[in-house]
């Protein structure tokens, strides 16, 4: 009820002054997000962007918020374009906007890296290839994914640094588990099972060890900043599972 009252007040402001609508539309979009009115939120963000096309900081913030609402409503291509636009705008106006918009940029990069994370994890279910070829292909995917998250870590935004470390760790953990559960090839049934599964352990466990390192790094950062991070909690849970 309180949220809807705030929306009513903001709508009243917007209809009584175009100048005030320019600023209130961003706040109104945020309030619509809070009640799950994503389409209305997007409409307000679009209006805000039209009126702030020459103001770098509001432009970056508004573009990010629009990208987020588009993603939530399933408009993946439009969302991706807007997240990329956030980064482009940041690079263009970096000297003017860096301290005020860096968190939005880190968040945008994190969202864009979802695709690389999917390639490095979901596609790991495909085991219709020899073990060594499988590992080589997945290692390439992991390296590409990690490069994307490393760019976020370099921005030094606390939440998104820990989020990126968690995603890297999770991808390595999934890789290790997938290798350890690799099936005995049909054409090699005469191979000694003990040797085959020992080989899996030798190749899979190092990935789990790397995952553990990333999870521990998150917990160390959490203690350093003395915050109750969701990512630290998730990392702790993953470490428990890997014991």
Secondary structure, 3 states (H helix, E strand, C coil): CHHHHHHHHHHHHHHHCHHHHHHHHHHHHHHHHHCCCHHHHHHHHHHHHHHCCCCHHHHHHHHHHHHHHHHHCCCHHHHHHHHHHHHHHHHHHHHHHHHHHHHHHHHHHHHHCHHHHHHHHHHHHCCCCCHHHHHHHHHHHHHHHHHHHHHHHHCCCHHHHHHHHHHHHHHHHHHHHHHHCCCCCHHHCCCCHHHHHHHHHHHHHHHHHHHHHHHHHHHHHHHHHCCCCHHHHHHHHHHHHCC
